[in-house]
């Protein structure tokens, strides 16, 4: 089992995503979509943002 700390997501999102996907044997050759998702505010335009 891999443990992902929220602070790691915040401070090193790319490296954390690569570690998590690698652990799951699900590491794509092109991580562009992953990186774009990590920089997007998923709650933009809602009362939560």
mmCIF file of the N, C-alpha and C atoms, coordinates in Angstrom:
data_MODEL
# 
_entry.id   MODEL 
# 
loop_
_atom_site.group_PDB 
_atom_site.id 
_atom_site.type_symbol 
_atom_site.label_atom_id 
_atom_site.label_alt_id 
_atom_site.label_comp_id 
_atom_site.label_asym_id 
_atom_site.label_entity_id 
_atom_site.label_seq_id 
_atom_site.pdbx_PDB_ins_code 
_atom_site.Cartn_x 
_atom_site.Cartn_y 
_atom_site.Cartn_z 
_atom_site.occupancy 
_atom_site.B_iso_or_equiv 
_atom_site.pdbx_formal_charge 
_atom_site.auth_seq_id 
_atom_site.auth_comp_id 
_atom_site.auth_asym_id 
_atom_site.auth_atom_id 
_atom_site.pdbx_PDB_model_num 
ATOM 1   N N  . UNK A 1 1  ? 0.841   -1.167 0.000   1.00 0.00 ? 1  UNK A N  1 
ATOM 2   C CA . UNK A 1 1  ? 0.000   0.000  0.000   1.00 0.00 ? 1  UNK A CA 1 
ATOM 3   C C  . UNK A 1 1  ? 0.891   1.237  0.000   1.00 0.00 ? 1  UNK A C  1 
ATOM 4   N N  . UNK A 1 2  ? 0.487   2.216  -0.767  1.00 0.00 ? 2  UNK A N  1 
ATOM 5   C CA . UNK A 1 2  ? 1.222   3.484  -0.814  1.00 0.00 ? 2  UNK A CA 1 
ATOM 6   C C  . UNK A 1 2  ? 0.442   4.534  -0.029  1.00 0.00 ? 2  UNK A C  1 
ATOM 7   N N  . UNK A 1 3  ? 1.154   5.320  0.714   1.00 0.00 ? 3  UNK A N  1 
ATOM 8   C CA . UNK A 1 3  ? 0.534   6.417  1.463   1.00 0.00 ? 3  UNK A CA 1 
ATOM 9   C C  . UNK A 1 3  ? 0.876   7.728  0.771   1.00 0.00 ? 3  UNK A C  1 
ATOM 10  N N  . UNK A 1 4  ? -0.147  8.499  0.463   1.00 0.00 ? 4  UNK A N  1 
ATOM 11  C CA . UNK A 1 4  ? 0.038   9.802  -0.174  1.00 0.00 ? 4  UNK A CA 1 
ATOM 12  C C  . UNK A 1 4  ? -0.389  10.878 0.820   1.00 0.00 ? 4  UNK A C  1 
ATOM 13  N N  . UNK A 1 5  ? 0.518   11.736 1.163   1.00 0.00 ? 5  UNK A N  1 
ATOM 14  C CA . UNK A 1 5  ? 0.197   12.827 2.089   1.00 0.00 ? 5  UNK A CA 1 
ATOM 15  C C  . UNK A 1 5  ? -0.330  14.026 1.299   1.00 0.00 ? 5  UNK A C  1 
ATOM 16  N N  . UNK A 1 6  ? -1.346  14.663 1.862   1.00 0.00 ? 6  UNK A N  1 
ATOM 17  C CA . UNK A 1 6  ? -1.910  15.850 1.225   1.00 0.00 ? 6  UNK A CA 1 
ATOM 18  C C  . UNK A 1 6  ? -0.834  16.913 1.026   1.00 0.00 ? 6  UNK A C  1 
ATOM 19  N N  . UNK A 1 7  ? 0.034   17.055 1.987   1.00 0.00 ? 7  UNK A N  1 
ATOM 20  C CA . UNK A 1 7  ? 1.096   18.065 1.871   1.00 0.00 ? 7  UNK A CA 1 
ATOM 21  C C  . UNK A 1 7  ? 2.004   17.772 0.675   1.00 0.00 ? 7  UNK A C  1 
ATOM 22  N N  . UNK A 1 8  ? 2.202   16.500 0.342   1.00 0.00 ? 8  UNK A N  1 
ATOM 23  C CA . UNK A 1 8  ? 2.993   16.149 -0.841  1.00 0.00 ? 8  UNK A CA 1 
ATOM 24  C C  . UNK A 1 8  ? 2.266   16.537 -2.118  1.00 0.00 ? 8  UNK A C  1 
ATOM 25  N N  . UNK A 1 9  ? 0.942   16.312 -2.144  1.00 0.00 ? 9  UNK A N  1 
ATOM 26  C CA . UNK A 1 9  ? 0.148   16.730 -3.313  1.00 0.00 ? 9  UNK A CA 1 
ATOM 27  C C  . UNK A 1 9  ? 0.296   18.226 -3.529  1.00 0.00 ? 9  UNK A C  1 
ATOM 28  N N  . UNK A 1 10 ? 0.272   18.986 -2.443  1.00 0.00 ? 10 UNK A N  1 
ATOM 29  C CA . UNK A 1 10 ? 0.342   20.445 -2.538  1.00 0.00 ? 10 UNK A CA 1 
ATOM 30  C C  . UNK A 1 10 ? 1.743   20.925 -2.917  1.00 0.00 ? 10 UNK A C  1 
ATOM 31  N N  . UNK A 1 11 ? 2.763   20.338 -2.338  1.00 0.00 ? 11 UNK A N  1 
ATOM 32  C CA . UNK A 1 11 ? 4.118   20.827 -2.568  1.00 0.00 ? 11 UNK A CA 1 
ATOM 33  C C  . UNK A 1 11 ? 4.801   20.229 -3.793  1.00 0.00 ? 11 UNK A C  1 
ATOM 34  N N  . UNK A 1 12 ? 4.481   18.986 -4.134  1.00 0.00 ? 12 UNK A N  1 
ATOM 35  C CA . UNK A 1 12 ? 5.120   18.299 -5.259  1.00 0.00 ? 12 UNK A CA 1 
ATOM 36  C C  . UNK A 1 12 ? 4.091   17.474 -6.035  1.00 0.00 ? 12 UNK A C  1 
ATOM 37  N N  . UNK A 1 13 ? 3.119   18.135 -6.666  1.00 0.00 ? 13 UNK A N  1 
ATOM 38  C CA . UNK A 1 13 ? 2.039   17.378 -7.292  1.00 0.00 ? 13 UNK A CA 1 
ATOM 39  C C  . UNK A 1 13 ? 2.503   16.450 -8.423  1.00 0.00 ? 13 UNK A C  1 
ATOM 40  N N  . UNK A 1 14 ? 3.427   16.892 -9.235  1.00 0.00 ? 14 UNK A N  1 
ATOM 41  C CA . UNK A 1 14 ? 3.873   16.054 -10.360 1.00 0.00 ? 14 UNK A CA 1 
ATOM 42  C C  . UNK A 1 14 ? 4.607   14.809 -9.879  1.00 0.00 ? 14 UNK A C  1 
ATOM 43  N N  . UNK A 1 15 ? 5.539   15.009 -8.965  1.00 0.00 ? 15 UNK A N  1 
ATOM 44  C CA . UNK A 1 15 ? 6.315   13.887 -8.457  1.00 0.00 ? 15 UNK A CA 1 
ATOM 45  C C  . UNK A 1 15 ? 5.416   12.901 -7.704  1.00 0.00 ? 15 UNK A C  1 
ATOM 46  N N  . UNK A 1 16 ? 4.446   13.428 -6.971  1.00 0.00 ? 16 UNK A N  1 
ATOM 47  C CA . UNK A 1 16 ? 3.528   12.577 -6.223  1.00 0.00 ? 16 UNK A CA 1 
ATOM 48  C C  . UNK A 1 16 ? 2.648   11.775 -7.163  1.00 0.00 ? 16 UNK A C  1 
ATOM 49  N N  . UNK A 1 17 ? 2.169   12.413 -8.227  1.00 0.00 ? 17 UNK A N  1 
ATOM 50  C CA . UNK A 1 17 ? 1.343   11.711 -9.213  1.00 0.00 ? 17 UNK A CA 1 
ATOM 51  C C  . UNK A 1 17 ? 2.135   10.599 -9.897  1.00 0.00 ? 17 UNK A C  1 
ATOM 52  N N  . UNK A 1 18 ? 3.373   10.868 -10.249 1.00 0.00 ? 18 UNK A N  1 
ATOM 53  C CA . UNK A 1 18 ? 4.215   9.854  -10.887 1.00 0.00 ? 18 UNK A CA 1 
ATOM 54  C C  . UNK A 1 18 ? 4.445   8.686  -9.940  1.00 0.00 ? 18 UNK A C  1 
ATOM 55  N N  . UNK A 1 19 ? 4.705   8.975  -8.673  1.00 0.00 ? 19 UNK A N  1 
ATOM 56  C CA . UNK A 1 19 ? 4.918   7.905  -7.696  1.00 0.00 ? 19 UNK A CA 1 
ATOM 57  C C  . UNK A 1 19 ? 3.667   7.053  -7.539  1.00 0.00 ? 19 UNK A C  1 
ATOM 58  N N  . UNK A 1 20 ? 2.507   7.702  -7.442  1.00 0.00 ? 20 UNK A N  1 
ATOM 59  C CA . UNK A 1 20 ? 1.254   6.979  -7.264  1.00 0.00 ? 20 UNK A CA 1 
ATOM 60  C C  . UNK A 1 20 ? 0.924   6.130  -8.495  1.00 0.00 ? 20 UNK A C  1 
ATOM 61  N N  . UNK A 1 21 ? 1.038   6.715  -9.676  1.00 0.00 ? 21 UNK A N  1 
ATOM 62  C CA . UNK A 1 21 ? 0.726   5.970  -10.897 1.00 0.00 ? 21 UNK A CA 1 
ATOM 63  C C  . UNK A 1 21 ? 1.728   4.843  -11.133 1.00 0.00 ? 21 UNK A C  1 
ATOM 64  N N  . UNK A 1 22 ? 2.990   5.090  -10.809 1.00 0.00 ? 22 UNK A N  1 
ATOM 65  C CA . UNK A 1 22 ? 3.996   4.037  -10.931 1.00 0.00 ? 22 UNK A CA 1 
ATOM 66  C C  . UNK A 1 22 ? 3.717   2.881  -9.988  1.00 0.00 ? 22 UNK A C  1 
ATOM 67  N N  . UNK A 1 23 ? 3.305   3.188  -8.779  1.00 0.00 ? 23 UNK A N  1 
ATOM 68  C CA . UNK A 1 23 ? 2.965   2.155  -7.808  1.00 0.00 ? 23 UNK A CA 1 
ATOM 69  C C  . UNK A 1 23 ? 1.830   1.273  -8.330  1.00 0.00 ? 23 UNK A C  1 
ATOM 70  N N  . UNK A 1 24 ? 0.885   1.896  -9.026  1.00 0.00 ? 24 UNK A N  1 
ATOM 71  C CA . UNK A 1 24 ? -0.274  1.162  -9.559  1.00 0.00 ? 24 UNK A CA 1 
ATOM 72  C C  . UNK A 1 24 ? 0.005   0.502  -10.909 1.00 0.00 ? 24 UNK A C  1 
ATOM 73  N N  . UNK A 1 25 ? 1.251   0.605  -11.385 1.00 0.00 ? 25 UNK A N  1 
ATOM 74  C CA . UNK A 1 25 ? 1.595   0.105  -12.728 1.00 0.00 ? 25 UNK A CA 1 
ATOM 75  C C  . UNK A 1 25 ? 0.685   0.701  -13.788 1.00 0.00 ? 25 UNK A C  1 
ATOM 76  N N  . UNK A 1 26 ? 0.421   1.993  -13.653 1.00 0.00 ? 26 UNK A N  1 
ATOM 77  C CA . UNK A 1 26 ? -0.506  2.685  -14.539 1.00 0.00 ? 26 UNK A CA 1 
ATOM 78  C C  . UNK A 1 26 ? 0.117   4.003  -14.993 1.00 0.00 ? 26 UNK A C  1 
ATOM 79  N N  . UNK A 1 27 ? 1.404   3.992  -15.247 1.00 0.00 ? 27 UNK A N  1 
ATOM 80  C CA . UNK A 1 27 ? 2.120   5.209  -15.599 1.00 0.00 ? 27 UNK A CA 1 
ATOM 81  C C  . UNK A 1 27 ? 2.089   5.409  -17.112 1.00 0.00 ? 27 UNK A C  1 
ATOM 82  N N  . UNK A 1 28 ? 1.315   6.398  -17.598 1.00 0.00 ? 28 UNK A N  1 
ATOM 83  C CA . UNK A 1 28 ? 1.254   6.638  -19.042 1.00 0.00 ? 28 UNK A CA 1 
ATOM 84  C C  . UNK A 1 28 ? 2.554   7.269  -19.536 1.00 0.00 ? 28 UNK A C  1 
ATOM 85  N N  . UNK A 1 29 ? 2.821   7.128  -20.811 1.00 0.00 ? 29 UNK A N  1 
ATOM 86  C CA . UNK A 1 29 ? 4.039   7.713  -21.375 1.00 0.00 ? 29 UNK A CA 1 
ATOM 87  C C  . UNK A 1 29 ? 3.913   9.236  -21.493 1.00 0.00 ? 29 UNK A C  1 
ATOM 88  N N  . UNK A 1 30 ? 2.690   9.725  -21.627 1.00 0.00 ? 30 UNK A N  1 
ATOM 89  C CA . UNK A 1 30 ? 2.444   11.164 -21.722 1.00 0.00 ? 30 UNK A CA 1 
ATOM 90  C C  . UNK A 1 30 ? 1.599   11.598 -20.527 1.00 0.00 ? 30 UNK A C  1 
ATOM 91  N N  . UNK A 1 31 ? 2.180   12.394 -19.677 1.00 0.00 ? 31 UNK A N  1 
ATOM 92  C CA . UNK A 1 31 ? 1.503   12.831 -18.457 1.00 0.00 ? 31 UNK A CA 1 
ATOM 93  C C  . UNK A 1 31 ? 0.880   14.225 -18.594 1.00 0.00 ? 31 UNK A C  1 
ATOM 94  N N  . UNK A 1 32 ? 0.764   14.737 -19.802 1.00 0.00 ? 32 UNK A N  1 
ATOM 95  C CA . UNK A 1 32 ? 0.237   16.084 -20.013 1.00 0.00 ? 32 UNK A CA 1 
ATOM 96  C C  . UNK A 1 32 ? -1.140  16.260 -19.388 1.00 0.00 ? 32 UNK A C  1 
ATOM 97  N N  . UNK A 1 33 ? -2.055  15.343 -19.634 1.00 0.00 ? 33 UNK A N  1 
ATOM 98  C CA . UNK A 1 33 ? -3.415  15.449 -19.094 1.00 0.00 ? 33 UNK A CA 1 
ATOM 99  C C  . UNK A 1 33 ? -3.402  15.400 -17.571 1.00 0.00 ? 33 UNK A C  1 
ATOM 100 N N  . UNK A 1 34 ? -2.533  14.592 -17.008 1.00 0.00 ? 34 UNK A N  1 
ATOM 101 C CA . UNK A 1 34 ? -2.428  14.505 -15.548 1.00 0.00 ? 34 UNK A CA 1 
ATOM 102 C C  . UNK A 1 34 ? -1.960  15.845 -14.993 1.00 0.00 ? 34 UNK A C  1 
ATOM 103 N N  . UNK A 1 35 ? -0.930  16.427 -15.591 1.00 0.00 ? 35 UNK A N  1 
ATOM 104 C CA . UNK A 1 35 ? -0.393  17.692 -15.110 1.00 0.00 ? 35 UNK A CA 1 
ATOM 105 C C  . UNK A 1 35 ? -1.415  18.814 -15.268 1.00 0.00 ? 35 UNK A C  1 
ATOM 106 N N  . UNK A 1 36 ? -2.157  18.826 -16.370 1.00 0.00 ? 36 UNK A N  1 
ATOM 107 C CA . UNK A 1 36 ? -3.186  19.846 -16.567 1.00 0.00 ? 36 UNK A CA 1 
ATOM 108 C C  . UNK A 1 36 ? -4.279  19.726 -15.510 1.00 0.00 ? 36 UNK A C  1 
ATOM 109 N N  . UNK A 1 37 ? -4.641  18.518 -15.160 1.00 0.00 ? 37 UNK A N  1 
ATOM 110 C CA . UNK A 1 37 ? -5.663  18.301 -14.141 1.00 0.00 ? 37 UNK A CA 1 
ATOM 111 C C  . UNK A 1 37 ? -5.177  18.766 -12.783 1.00 0.00 ? 37 UNK A C  1 
ATOM 112 N N  . UNK A 1 38 ? -3.916  18.550 -12.480 1.00 0.00 ? 38 UNK A N  1 
ATOM 113 C CA . UNK A 1 38 ? -3.371  18.948 -11.179 1.00 0.00 ? 38 UNK A CA 1 
ATOM 114 C C  . UNK A 1 38 ? -3.328  20.462 -11.000 1.00 0.00 ? 38 UNK A C  1 
ATOM 115 N N  . UNK A 1 39 ? -3.279  21.214 -12.095 1.00 0.00 ? 39 UNK A N  1 
ATOM 116 C CA . UNK A 1 39 ? -3.202  22.671 -11.988 1.00 0.00 ? 39 UNK A CA 1 
ATOM 117 C C  . UNK A 1 39 ? -4.567  23.340 -12.077 1.00 0.00 ? 39 UNK A C  1 
ATOM 118 N N  . UNK A 1 40 ? -5.606  22.574 -12.347 1.00 0.00 ? 40 UNK A N  1 
ATOM 119 C CA . UNK A 1 40 ? -6.954  23.125 -12.496 1.00 0.00 ? 40 UNK A CA 1 
ATOM 120 C C  . UNK A 1 40 ? -7.682  23.124 -11.149 1.00 0.00 ? 40 UNK A C  1 
ATOM 121 N N  . UNK A 1 41 ? -8.391  24.214 -10.868 1.00 0.00 ? 41 UNK A N  1 
ATOM 122 C CA . UNK A 1 41 ? -9.215  24.302 -9.661  1.00 0.00 ? 41 UNK A CA 1 
ATOM 123 C C  . UNK A 1 41 ? -10.541 23.615 -9.950  1.00 0.00 ? 41 UNK A C  1 
ATOM 124 N N  . UNK A 1 42 ? -10.736 22.434 -9.398  1.00 0.00 ? 42 UNK A N  1 
ATOM 125 C CA . UNK A 1 42 ? -11.938 21.645 -9.681  1.00 0.00 ? 42 UNK A CA 1 
ATOM 126 C C  . UNK A 1 42 ? -13.194 22.264 -9.094  1.00 0.00 ? 42 UNK A C  1 
ATOM 127 N N  . UNK A 1 43 ? -13.026 23.226 -8.199  1.00 0.00 ? 43 UNK A N  1 
ATOM 128 C CA . UNK A 1 43 ? -14.182 23.854 -7.571  1.00 0.00 ? 43 UNK A CA 1 
ATOM 129 C C  . UNK A 1 43 ? -14.384 25.286 -8.055  1.00 0.00 ? 43 UNK A C  1 
ATOM 130 N N  . UNK A 1 44 ? -13.677 25.681 -9.109  1.00 0.00 ? 44 UNK A N  1 
ATOM 131 C CA . UNK A 1 44 ? -13.809 27.038 -9.642  1.00 0.00 ? 44 UNK A CA 1 
ATOM 132 C C  . UNK A 1 44 ? -15.253 27.285 -10.060 1.00 0.00 ? 44 UNK A C  1 
ATOM 133 N N  . UNK A 1 45 ? -15.754 28.450 -9.690  1.00 0.00 ? 45 UNK A N  1 
ATOM 134 C CA . UNK A 1 45 ? -17.095 28.837 -10.055 1.00 0.00 ? 45 UNK A CA 1 
ATOM 135 C C  . UNK A 1 45 ? -18.187 28.289 -9.129  1.00 0.00 ? 45 UNK A C  1 
ATOM 136 N N  . UNK A 1 46 ? -17.786 27.598 -8.073  1.00 0.00 ? 46 UNK A N  1 
ATOM 137 C CA . UNK A 1 46 ? -18.757 27.083 -7.111  1.00 0.00 ? 46 UNK A CA 1 
ATOM 138 C C  . UNK A 1 46 ? -18.650 27.883 -5.817  1.00 0.00 ? 46 UNK A C  1 
ATOM 139 N N  . UNK A 1 47 ? -19.561 27.661 -4.934  1.00 0.00 ? 47 UNK A N  1 
ATOM 140 C CA . UNK A 1 47 ? -19.500 28.366 -3.653  1.00 0.00 ? 47 UNK A CA 1 
ATOM 141 C C  . UNK A 1 47 ? -18.359 27.861 -2.770  1.00 0.00 ? 47 UNK A C  1 
ATOM 142 N N  . UNK A 1 48 ? -17.717 26.776 -3.180  1.00 0.00 ? 48 UNK A N  1 
ATOM 143 C CA . UNK A 1 48 ? -16.617 26.191 -2.403  1.00 0.00 ? 48 UNK A CA 1 
ATOM 144 C C  . UNK A 1 48 ? -15.253 26.782 -2.767  1.00 0.00 ? 48 UNK A C  1 
ATOM 145 N N  . UNK A 1 49 ? -15.175 27.485 -3.886  1.00 0.00 ? 49 UNK A N  1 
ATOM 146 C CA . UNK A 1 49 ? -13.858 27.980 -4.309  1.00 0.00 ? 49 UNK A CA 1 
ATOM 147 C C  . UNK A 1 49 ? -13.526 29.321 -3.720  1.00 0.00 ? 49 UNK A C  1 
# 
